[in-house]
Amino acid sequence: MSIAIDQIVPEELRVPATGEQELGPGDFRGRIVVLYFYPKDNTPGCTNESRDFAANLGAFDAAGAVILGVSRDSVKSHENFRQKQELPFDLLSDADEKLCAAFDVIKMKNMYGKQVRGIERSTFLVDPDGVLRREWRKVKVPGHVDEVLAAVRELAGN
């Protein structure tokens, strides 16, 4: 897979983020980006996934990668989640679902026997030139971060 990220996400798209920021694709040129979409702050799977990324931050940093988490939760919710879980990376608030739509991660899911519209846990790997190199969809949390880290190291030549 190799598609330029600007074919997916408009350069002018800015998304509210933790730390009183608005971030967009151009902010990360020259860096490897791991963009992981998760359903909801403070839920078991999302907490475990975020903690796994946080626990491996040193290895991602060493490979030149930045980690960004995305959900539809508010920035306030993200700030609380980030503080509670001691997450050392930014979380993006995609309440209007523009980023989710660009990456096609909104799906119909079964929750407690009912169909609900929500984020399908997915991760995307973007190279320093802004080219999408890998994607993982329908992610299962156990072992996922290790797989992403291996792909980052391969991309970085480490």
C-alpha positions in Angstrom: 0.0 0.0 0.0 1.3 3.4 -0.8 -1.1 6.3 -1.1 -0.3 9.9 -0.3 -2.0 11.0 2.9 -3.1 14.3 1.2 -5.3 12.1 -1.1 -7.1 10.9 2.0 -6.9 13.9 4.3 -7.1 17.5 3.0 -4.0 19.5 4.0 -6.2 22.2 5.5 -8.0 19.8 7.9 -7.2 20.7 11.5 -8.4 18.6 14.4 -8.7 19.7 18.0 -6.2 17.9 20.2 -5.0 17.6 23.8 -2.7 20.4 24.9 -4.9 23.1 23.5 -3.8 22.4 20.0 -5.2 21.9 16.5 -3.2 19.4 14.5 -3.2 18.6 10.8 -1.3 16.4 8.4 1.3 19.0 7.6 2.4 19.2 11.2 4.1 15.8 10.9 6.0 15.9 7.6 9.4 14.4 8.1 8.2 12.0 10.8 6.8 8.6 10.8 3.2 8.8 12.1 1.2 6.0 13.9 -2.4 7.1 13.8 -4.6 4.8 15.9 -8.4 5.1 16.0 -10.2 3.8 19.0 -13.9 3.7 20.0 -14.0 5.5 23.4 -11.9 6.9 26.2 -11.8 5.0 29.4 -13.1 1.7 28.1 -11.2 -1.5 28.7 -9.9 -2.2 25.2 -9.1 1.4 24.4 -7.3 1.8 27.8 -5.2 -1.3 27.2 -4.3 -0.3 23.7 -3.4 3.2 24.7 -1.3 1.9 27.6 0.5 -0.5 25.3 1.4 2.4 23.0 2.5 4.5 26.0 4.7 1.6 27.4 6.5 1.4 24.0 6.9 5.1 23.4 10.7 5.0 23.9 11.0 2.4 21.1 8.7 4.4 18.8 10.7 7.6 19.6 14.0 5.8 18.8 12.5 4.8 15.4 11.5 8.5 14.7 7.8 7.9 15.1 5.1 10.0 16.6 1.9 8.3 18.0 -1.5 9.9 17.8 -4.7 8.5 19.1 -8.1 9.5 17.6 -11.7 9.0 18.8 -14.9 11.0 18.7 -14.6 11.9 22.4 -14.3 15.6 23.3 -10.9 17.2 24.0 -12.0 17.5 27.7 -12.6 13.7 27.8 -9.2 13.1 26.1 -7.4 15.3 28.6 -8.9 13.4 31.5 -8.2 10.0 29.8 -4.6 11.1 29.0 -4.0 12.3 32.6 -5.6 9.3 34.2 -3.6 6.8 32.1 -0.5 8.9 31.9 -0.4 8.9 28.1 2.7 10.7 26.8 1.3 11.5 23.4 -1.5 13.6 21.9 -5.1 12.5 21.4 -7.2 14.0 18.6 -10.9 14.8 19.1 -12.8 14.0 15.9 -16.3 14.8 17.1 -17.4 15.8 13.6 -16.0 12.6 12.2 -14.1 14.2 9.3 -10.9 12.3 10.1 -12.9 9.1 10.7 -14.6 9.5 7.4 -11.3 10.1 5.6 -9.9 6.9 6.9 -13.3 5.0 6.6 -13.3 3.8 10.2 -16.9 4.4 11.1 -18.8 1.1 10.8 -22.0 -0.5 12.1 -21.1 -2.7 15.1 -22.9 -5.0 17.4 -23.0 -3.8 21.0 -25.0 -5.7 23.6 -27.2 -7.2 20.8 -27.9 -3.9 19.1 -26.5 -2.3 15.9 -24.6 0.9 16.7 -22.5 3.2 14.6 -19.0 3.5 15.9 -15.2 3.5 15.3 -13.7 0.3 14.1 -10.4 0.0 16.0 -7.8 0.7 13.3 -4.2 1.8 13.0 -2.5 3.6 10.1 1.3 4.0 9.5 2.4 7.1 7.5 6.0 7.5 6.3 8.0 10.8 6.7 7.0 11.8 3.1 3.3 11.6 4.0 2.6 8.3 2.3 0.3 5.7 3.9 2.4 2.6 4.2 0.3 0.2 6.3 -3.1 -0.2 7.8 -4.6 -2.5 10.3 -8.3 -2.8 10.6 -10.6 -4.7 13.0 -7.6 -4.6 15.4 -7.5 -7.0 18.4 -5.5 -5.3 21.1 -3.2 -8.1 22.4 0.0 -8.0 20.4 -1.1 -5.2 18.1 1.4 -2.6 19.4 4.3 -5.0 18.9 3.2 -5.6 15.3 3.0 -1.8 14.7 6.4 -1.2 16.3 7.9 -3.9 14.0 6.5 -2.2 11.0 7.8 1.2 12.2 11.2 -0.2 12.7 11.2 -1.8 9.3 10.1 1.5 7.7 12.8 3.4 9.6 15.4 0.9 8.6 16.1 -0.1 12.2 
